[in-house]
Amino acid sequence: MLGSDIMLHLVRHRVRATLHQIPPDTGPPEDLIASHAALSKADLVVMGAFSHSEIRERLLGGVTTAFLKSPPVPVFLSH
């Protein structure tokens, strides 16, 4: 599901939300999302959740793992 699809769904349910697209390759994704959430004074981060193989997660980490360990704001995860 695309961000625009999610926004349409939220608007239909009278949820005030803003879609932000962060340019890729400007740093670790978890840091960018956390920083943007703080700067925009977000009340909630909505994101998909999935995992990779245990070896890949240990070597490279992952956004889902990072947000589960230390969420900057409340997080709504969908798997």
C-alpha positions, 0 to 999 in steps of 0.5 A: 500500500502506498502512502497516498492510499493510506492518507486517503483512508485516514482522511475518510475516517477524519484523521488529520495526517500529513504524508512526508517523503524523506529523500533516500540515501541521506543517512540511516533510515531509522535516524532520518525518520526519528529526526523528522518525527521530532522536528515535525512534532509528530504524535505518531509514526505509522510504518510497516513492520517486517524483518530480514534474516537474523544474520542480516539484522545483526550485521545491518540492523533494521528500521523495525528493530530500531523503532521497537527498541527505542521509539522516538514517539508512539509507533503504529506498526503493520505487518 
